[in-house]
Amino acid sequence: MRNKSEAVQGGHDSRRSKSTADLKNAAATARVPSATRVGLLAPGGPASLPVLDEVPSQYSFYTGKNLLFSLCENLVAEGLATIRSWEKSKANPLAFVDESLRRWCFLHGLSRIEEEFSDFSVAIRGAEDRKFHISVQHWHLGQLACRAPLTALEAQATGLGAAFYQLLAYTLVRSLGSWDLDDAAVSVEQMKEWASESREVEGGAEDEFEIPDLDGCTPAFIAEARTKHVSIRHSLRILRAHAGGRFGVWIRSLLRMYALSRIPIDKRLKQDPEEEGYDYLQPVPAMVLSFDEQDAIVATVNEELENWSQCSSPPVVDLTVDSSQPQEMREAWRILRINFEIALEVASLAEKWRLWAEAEEKKNEHRHRNRGQLSGRAA
């Protein structure tokens, strides 16, 4: 059997010997280097994925590390930042500053303020010699239409509505910036001058120029008080005498605004608009103090907006602070807090007026409905 097997195998070998040798030579010729062959092989198992929480999703590049870190340190020292802010920012100093400022603004009523002043924000930028520029800016005008509440105040006591308007306008100008009857009057005078010059040059008719009618939109008791040049001190006496009356909530809110605007601040920190290169020195006002939603005061604002849109206007508050001086940094945060508190008080007053107007409207509807029923019964 062995021989037969060998004979059979030998017979097969005899037939395959040449082809087998050829295959071996072909394989030797086509053999790939071991390194390349290993590289072409499929991996034995799935590659392990890194933990995504440990991989930064974004990278921040910044200069002035010492200035940035001193700001972070000050935020912690003044209580504006917390450990949670640092954890939430994943130890990124820029994100830490942003998170801390967002938290501070939220705690000081930003969401309520922005219902009246859109995009009311705090900005911090670095400067030379370890200094910061800290500013408060806004991008859209708020509006207080005050004819109805002022008329109700004047009906409550003679001179009360006029006193309220005078102190409100005075306080807004000193703090956030506003556009009121005085600004509108200046604007109208400029329009009249331009119209007169245009008529002289082009020979146009007078009726070609539409000048807003301020006298027609101003309540009579406001106009009368303005001719008498009533002092702020006199208006304060009237308001304080009625702070406990029917409209005491409005009056106390205004008195708080006035008191906040009178708090002494370190004016050395305030930036000079001319030094910063602003080409229009009057800031865009945060609030339009008009008598109606659409009146002559609003018309003058719309005219001026064309100039504001073409110029760089300084922010409502612009401070230059030395980061190496803790007292200056503390004063800067105090100034910001005062402005936020005034803005929040203005927003609250606007809300109080809206609720009062809605209640008055429902009350009048109820009166008219009752009168209609009584007249129907009489008939």
Contacts in CASP RR format, 6 or more apart in sequence:
PFRMAT RR
TARGET T0000
AUTHOR 0000-0000-0000
METHOD contacts of the structure
MODEL  1
MRNKSEAVQGGHDSRRSKSTADLKNAAATARVPSATRVGLLAPGGPASLP
VLDEVPSQYSFYTGKNLLFSLCENLVAEGLATIRSWEKSKANPLAFVDES
LRRWCFLHGLSRIEEEFSDFSVAIRGAEDRKFHISVQHWHLGQLACRAPL
TALEAQATGLGAAFYQLLAYTLVRSLGSWDLDDAAVSVEQMKEWASESRE
VEGGAEDEFEIPDLDGCTPAFIAEARTKHVSIRHSLRILRAHAGGRFGVW
IRSLLRMYALSRIPIDKRLKQDPEEEGYDYLQPVPAMVLSFDEQDAIVAT
VNEELENWSQCSSPPVVDLTVDSSQPQEMREAWRILRINFEIALEVASLA
EKWRLWAEAEEKKNEHRHRNRGQLSGRAA
32 40 0 8 1.000
56 90 0 8 1.000
60 92 0 8 1.000
60 93 0 8 1.000
60 94 0 8 1.000
60 95 0 8 1.000
62 68 0 8 1.000
62 93 0 8 1.000
62 94 0 8 1.000
66 130 0 8 1.000
67 126 0 8 1.000
67 130 0 8 1.000
67 132 0 8 1.000
67 323 0 8 1.000
68 93 0 8 1.000
68 94 0 8 1.000
68 97 0 8 1.000
69 93 0 8 1.000
70 130 0 8 1.000
70 323 0 8 1.000
70 324 0 8 1.000
71 97 0 8 1.000
71 124 0 8 1.000
71 132 0 8 1.000
71 323 0 8 1.000
72 81 0 8 1.000
72 93 0 8 1.000
72 96 0 8 1.000
72 97 0 8 1.000
74 323 0 8 1.000
74 326 0 8 1.000
74 329 0 8 1.000
75 81 0 8 1.000
75 96 0 8 1.000
75 97 0 8 1.000
75 100 0 8 1.000
77 326 0 8 1.000
78 329 0 8 1.000
78 330 0 8 1.000
78 333 0 8 1.000
80 100 0 8 1.000
80 101 0 8 1.000
80 103 0 8 1.000
80 104 0 8 1.000
80 333 0 8 1.000
81 96 0 8 1.000
81 99 0 8 1.000
81 100 0 8 1.000
81 103 0 8 1.000
82 100 0 8 1.000
82 103 0 8 1.000
85 96 0 8 1.000
85 99 0 8 1.000
85 100 0 8 1.000
85 103 0 8 1.000
86 96 0 8 1.000
88 99 0 8 1.000
89 95 0 8 1.000
89 96 0 8 1.000
89 98 0 8 1.000
89 99 0 8 1.000
97 124 0 8 1.000
101 122 0 8 1.000
101 124 0 8 1.000
104 122 0 8 1.000
105 121 0 8 1.000
105 122 0 8 1.000
105 340 0 8 1.000
108 337 0 8 1.000
108 340 0 8 1.000
108 341 0 8 1.000
108 344 0 8 1.000
109 340 0 8 1.000
109 344 0 8 1.000
110 120 0 8 1.000
110 340 0 8 1.000
112 344 0 8 1.000
112 347 0 8 1.000
112 348 0 8 1.000
113 120 0 8 1.000
113 340 0 8 1.000
113 343 0 8 1.000
113 344 0 8 1.000
113 347 0 8 1.000
114 120 0 8 1.000
115 347 0 8 1.000
115 351 0 8 1.000
116 142 0 8 1.000
116 287 0 8 1.000
116 343 0 8 1.000
116 346 0 8 1.000
116 347 0 8 1.000
116 350 0 8 1.000
117 138 0 8 1.000
117 140 0 8 1.000
117 142 0 8 1.000
117 176 0 8 1.000
117 286 0 8 1.000
117 287 0 8 1.000
117 343 0 8 1.000
117 347 0 8 1.000
118 138 0 8 1.000
118 139 0 8 1.000
118 140 0 8 1.000
118 142 0 8 1.000
119 137 0 8 1.000
119 138 0 8 1.000
119 139 0 8 1.000
119 140 0 8 1.000
120 136 0 8 1.000
120 137 0 8 1.000
120 138 0 8 1.000
120 286 0 8 1.000
120 343 0 8 1.000
121 136 0 8 1.000
121 137 0 8 1.000
121 138 0 8 1.000
122 134 0 8 1.000
122 135 0 8 1.000
122 136 0 8 1.000
122 336 0 8 1.000
123 133 0 8 1.000
123 134 0 8 1.000
123 135 0 8 1.000
123 136 0 8 1.000
123 137 0 8 1.000
123 315 0 8 1.000
124 132 0 8 1.000
124 133 0 8 1.000
124 134 0 8 1.000
124 135 0 8 1.000
125 132 0 8 1.000
125 133 0 8 1.000
126 132 0 8 1.000
126 133 0 8 1.000
127 133 0 8 1.000
127 320 0 8 1.000
129 322 0 8 1.000
130 322 0 8 1.000
130 323 0 8 1.000
130 324 0 8 1.000
131 320 0 8 1.000
131 321 0 8 1.000
131 322 0 8 1.000
131 323 0 8 1.000
132 320 0 8 1.000
132 321 0 8 1.000
132 323 0 8 1.000
132 332 0 8 1.000
133 271 0 8 1.000
133 318 0 8 1.000
133 319 0 8 1.000
133 320 0 8 1.000
134 317 0 8 1.000
134 318 0 8 1.000
134 319 0 8 1.000
134 321 0 8 1.000
134 332 0 8 1.000
134 336 0 8 1.000
135 315 0 8 1.000
135 316 0 8 1.000
135 317 0 8 1.000
135 318 0 8 1.000
135 319 0 8 1.000
136 315 0 8 1.000
136 316 0 8 1.000
136 317 0 8 1.000
136 336 0 8 1.000
136 339 0 8 1.000
136 340 0 8 1.000
137 315 0 8 1.000
137 316 0 8 1.000
138 284 0 8 1.000
138 286 0 8 1.000
138 316 0 8 1.000
141 179 0 8 1.000
141 284 0 8 1.000
141 285 0 8 1.000
141 286 0 8 1.000
141 287 0 8 1.000
141 288 0 8 1.000
141 301 0 8 1.000
142 286 0 8 1.000
142 287 0 8 1.000
142 288 0 8 1.000
143 287 0 8 1.000
143 288 0 8 1.000
143 290 0 8 1.000
143 293 0 8 1.000
143 298 0 8 1.000
144 168 0 8 1.000
144 287 0 8 1.000
144 288 0 8 1.000
144 289 0 8 1.000
144 290 0 8 1.000
144 346 0 8 1.000
144 349 0 8 1.000
144 350 0 8 1.000
144 353 0 8 1.000
145 290 0 8 1.000
145 291 0 8 1.000
145 292 0 8 1.000
145 293 0 8 1.000
146 165 0 8 1.000
146 168 0 8 1.000
146 289 0 8 1.000
146 290 0 8 1.000
146 291 0 8 1.000
146 353 0 8 1.000
147 219 0 8 1.000
147 291 0 8 1.000
147 292 0 8 1.000
148 353 0 8 1.000
148 357 0 8 1.000
148 360 0 8 1.000
149 247 0 8 1.000
149 250 0 8 1.000
149 353 0 8 1.000
149 356 0 8 1.000
149 357 0 8 1.000
150 161 0 8 1.000
150 162 0 8 1.000
150 164 0 8 1.000
150 165 0 8 1.000
150 219 0 8 1.000
150 222 0 8 1.000
150 291 0 8 1.000
151 161 0 8 1.000
151 219 0 8 1.000
152 247 0 8 1.000
152 356 0 8 1.000
153 160 0 8 1.000
153 161 0 8 1.000
153 164 0 8 1.000
153 247 0 8 1.000
153 250 0 8 1.000
154 160 0 8 1.000
154 161 0 8 1.000
154 162 0 8 1.000
154 219 0 8 1.000
154 221 0 8 1.000
156 242 0 8 1.000
156 245 0 8 1.000
156 246 0 8 1.000
156 247 0 8 1.000
157 238 0 8 1.000
157 242 0 8 1.000
158 221 0 8 1.000
159 221 0 8 1.000
159 225 0 8 1.000
159 238 0 8 1.000
160 238 0 8 1.000
160 239 0 8 1.000
160 242 0 8 1.000
160 247 0 8 1.000
161 221 0 8 1.000
161 222 0 8 1.000
162 221 0 8 1.000
162 222 0 8 1.000
162 224 0 8 1.000
162 225 0 8 1.000
162 230 0 8 1.000
162 235 0 8 1.000
163 225 0 8 1.000
163 230 0 8 1.000
163 234 0 8 1.000
163 235 0 8 1.000
163 236 0 8 1.000
163 238 0 8 1.000
163 239 0 8 1.000
164 235 0 8 1.000
164 239 0 8 1.000
164 250 0 8 1.000
164 251 0 8 1.000
164 254 0 8 1.000
165 222 0 8 1.000
165 225 0 8 1.000
165 289 0 8 1.000
166 225 0 8 1.000
166 230 0 8 1.000
166 232 0 8 1.000
166 235 0 8 1.000
167 232 0 8 1.000
167 235 0 8 1.000
167 236 0 8 1.000
167 239 0 8 1.000
167 254 0 8 1.000
167 258 0 8 1.000
168 254 0 8 1.000
168 257 0 8 1.000
168 289 0 8 1.000
169 178 0 8 1.000
169 180 0 8 1.000
169 181 0 8 1.000
169 182 0 8 1.000
169 289 0 8 1.000
170 232 0 8 1.000
170 258 0 8 1.000
171 254 0 8 1.000
171 257 0 8 1.000
171 258 0 8 1.000
171 261 0 8 1.000
171 342 0 8 1.000
172 178 0 8 1.000
172 180 0 8 1.000
172 286 0 8 1.000
172 287 0 8 1.000
172 289 0 8 1.000
172 346 0 8 1.000
173 180 0 8 1.000
174 261 0 8 1.000
175 257 0 8 1.000
175 260 0 8 1.000
175 261 0 8 1.000
175 338 0 8 1.000
175 339 0 8 1.000
175 342 0 8 1.000
176 285 0 8 1.000
176 286 0 8 1.000
176 287 0 8 1.000
176 316 0 8 1.000
176 339 0 8 1.000
176 342 0 8 1.000
176 343 0 8 1.000
176 346 0 8 1.000
177 283 0 8 1.000
177 285 0 8 1.000
177 286 0 8 1.000
177 287 0 8 1.000
177 316 0 8 1.000
178 285 0 8 1.000
178 286 0 8 1.000
178 287 0 8 1.000
178 288 0 8 1.000
178 289 0 8 1.000
179 285 0 8 1.000
179 287 0 8 1.000
179 288 0 8 1.000
179 289 0 8 1.000
179 297 0 8 1.000
179 300 0 8 1.000
179 301 0 8 1.000
179 304 0 8 1.000
180 288 0 8 1.000
180 289 0 8 1.000
180 297 0 8 1.000
181 214 0 8 1.000
181 218 0 8 1.000
181 222 0 8 1.000
181 226 0 8 1.000
181 289 0 8 1.000
181 297 0 8 1.000
183 285 0 8 1.000
183 300 0 8 1.000
184 212 0 8 1.000
184 214 0 8 1.000
184 296 0 8 1.000
184 297 0 8 1.000
184 300 0 8 1.000
184 301 0 8 1.000
185 214 0 8 1.000
187 300 0 8 1.000
187 303 0 8 1.000
187 304 0 8 1.000
188 211 0 8 1.000
188 212 0 8 1.000
188 214 0 8 1.000
188 296 0 8 1.000
188 300 0 8 1.000
191 209 0 8 1.000
191 211 0 8 1.000
191 212 0 8 1.000
191 300 0 8 1.000
191 303 0 8 1.000
192 211 0 8 1.000
195 206 0 8 1.000
195 209 0 8 1.000
195 211 0 8 1.000
198 204 0 8 1.000
198 209 0 8 1.000
199 205 0 8 1.000
199 206 0 8 1.000
199 209 0 8 1.000
212 296 0 8 1.000
212 297 0 8 1.000
212 299 0 8 1.000
212 300 0 8 1.000
213 296 0 8 1.000
214 296 0 8 1.000
214 297 0 8 1.000
215 223 0 8 1.000
216 296 0 8 1.000
217 291 0 8 1.000
217 292 0 8 1.000
217 295 0 8 1.000
217 296 0 8 1.000
217 297 0 8 1.000
218 291 0 8 1.000
219 291 0 8 1.000
236 255 0 8 1.000
236 258 0 8 1.000
239 251 0 8 1.000
239 254 0 8 1.000
239 255 0 8 1.000
240 251 0 8 1.000
240 255 0 8 1.000
242 248 0 8 1.000
242 251 0 8 1.000
243 251 0 8 1.000
243 252 0 8 1.000
243 255 0 8 1.000
244 251 0 8 1.000
244 252 0 8 1.000
245 251 0 8 1.000
249 352 0 8 1.000
250 349 0 8 1.000
250 352 0 8 1.000
250 353 0 8 1.000
253 345 0 8 1.000
253 348 0 8 1.000
253 349 0 8 1.000
253 352 0 8 1.000
254 349 0 8 1.000
256 345 0 8 1.000
257 342 0 8 1.000
257 345 0 8 1.000
257 346 0 8 1.000
257 349 0 8 1.000
260 338 0 8 1.000
260 341 0 8 1.000
260 342 0 8 1.000
260 345 0 8 1.000
261 338 0 8 1.000
261 342 0 8 1.000
263 338 0 8 1.000
265 331 0 8 1.000
265 334 0 8 1.000
265 335 0 8 1.000
265 338 0 8 1.000
266 328 0 8 1.000
266 331 0 8 1.000
266 335 0 8 1.000
269 319 0 8 1.000
269 320 0 8 1.000
269 321 0 8 1.000
269 328 0 8 1.000
269 331 0 8 1.000
269 332 0 8 1.000
269 335 0 8 1.000
270 317 0 8 1.000
270 318 0 8 1.000
270 319 0 8 1.000
270 320 0 8 1.000
271 314 0 8 1.000
271 318 0 8 1.000
271 319 0 8 1.000
271 320 0 8 1.000
273 281 0 8 1.000
273 314 0 8 1.000
273 318 0 8 1.000
274 281 0 8 1.000
276 314 0 8 1.000
276 318 0 8 1.000
277 312 0 8 1.000
278 311 0 8 1.000
278 312 0 8 1.000
278 313 0 8 1.000
278 314 0 8 1.000
279 311 0 8 1.000
279 312 0 8 1.000
280 307 0 8 1.000
280 308 0 8 1.000
280 311 0 8 1.000
280 312 0 8 1.000
280 313 0 8 1.000
281 314 0 8 1.000
282 313 0 8 1.000
283 313 0 8 1.000
283 314 0 8 1.000
283 315 0 8 1.000
283 316 0 8 1.000
284 308 0 8 1.000
284 313 0 8 1.000
286 316 0 8 1.000
286 343 0 8 1.000
287 346 0 8 1.000
288 297 0 8 1.000
288 298 0 8 1.000
288 301 0 8 1.000
289 297 0 8 1.000
290 297 0 8 1.000
290 298 0 8 1.000
291 297 0 8 1.000
292 298 0 8 1.000
316 339 0 8 1.000
317 335 0 8 1.000
317 336 0 8 1.000
317 339 0 8 1.000
319 332 0 8 1.000
319 335 0 8 1.000
321 328 0 8 1.000
321 329 0 8 1.000
321 331 0 8 1.000
321 332 0 8 1.000
322 328 0 8 1.000
323 329 0 8 1.000
END
